[in-house]
Structure formats: C-alpha cells, structure tokens
Amino acid sequence: MGSVSPNVFSPGVGSAPRYFRHPFLNTGPDLETKEALERFLDEHGYTVAPVTIDNDDYLYAAAYTNATAQGDSGLMRRIGDDYVRYMNEIFAYYEGFSRDLLGRSLHRYYSSTQTH
C-alpha cells in the first residue's frame, strides 16, 4: 500500500483522526486490498465508521453542484426539497427494516458523501 496524505484522514488541526468511512462503502476490488487497508487502519489507530443507512446522496450532491454552477436557484431549491423528501423515505425504510428484522430501532449512522 502506498503512502497516504495525512489530510485524507485528519478531521482538522488539533484533533486526532478516529474514524474512517470507505468511500461509497467500497472496501476494495478484492480481498487482498481490503485486508491491506484493514491492516493499515488498525496500525494507525483508525476505526471503520459504522453505517446503518446508505443513502446515495452523492447523486443529489452532483445535481446540486451543477445547479449551483448554472446559478439556477429555483433548481437548487427543488433539489433541496426533493432531497429532504427522499431522506425521509430512506429513514422510514431503514427504520421499518430494523424493526422487522430485529424487533427494535437501531441507532442510525448514515453514509454521506457530501463534501460541503
């Protein structure tokens, strides 16, 4: 495994990194890569962040970024409104899923790929 810039993992100046979330929840193309990353994270004191909800919000982030670049405030508002609607549906789905499967609600940790 090559060297990694500390900025990739560091949450900010003065605070130690603690969690790592695999981009798009992808742990690598094969078992060897996955195990190498797990060793690296373990050796450097990282914990893989738990995720119970995967919301594919990168699709909304891309659409919103494009609308922003176009200066289309109406489209930005519609995307934002639809994102809230979509997230309500996603949370309701996973809430029902956990109740059906486990008979109770879980603490929720969602996967977010937004960078701003």
FENLIN-V915103 format. One line per field, one symbol per residue. ss: DSSP state (@ for helix, = for strand, . for the rest). psi: psi as a letter, one per 40 degrees, with the letter a starting at -180 (. if undefined). Layout:
ss: ???
psi: ???
//
This chain:
ss: .....@@@@.........==..@@@.....@@@@@@@@@@@@@...==....==...@@@@@@@@@@@@@..@@@@@@@@@@@@@@@@@@@@@@@@@@@@@@.......==.....
psi: hiihhddddheihehhidihhhhffheieidddddddddddddefihhhihehhefeddddddddddddefgdddddddddddddddddddddddddddddeeiiihhhihheie.
//
